[in-house]
Amino acid sequence: MTPSTVQGDFQRIISKIGKPGDSPKPRGNSTGRVAGQSQPKPEKHPVVKNKK
């Protein structure tokens, strides 16, 4: 088969042998935090001062 024959008949060939790759995964925004829920306050650490 010549490359032009394959290119012209590509749809029929793919329908017979199937696609080699996985199906595309759905895209979209992540669910994120629930509305009205707040983030916890960060833990506070004491200040460390070095003596010179």
Stockholm file with secondary structure:
# STOCKHOLM 1.0

chainA/1-52         MTPSTVQGDFQRIISKIGKPGDSPKPRGNSTGRVAGQSQPKPEKHPVVKNKK
#=GR chainA/1-52 SS CCHHHHHHTHHHHHHHHCCSSCCCCCCCCCCCSCTTCCCCCCCCCCCCCCCC
#=GC SS_cons        CCHHHHHHTHHHHHHHHCCSSCCCCCCCCCCCSCTTCCCCCCCCCCCCCCCC
//
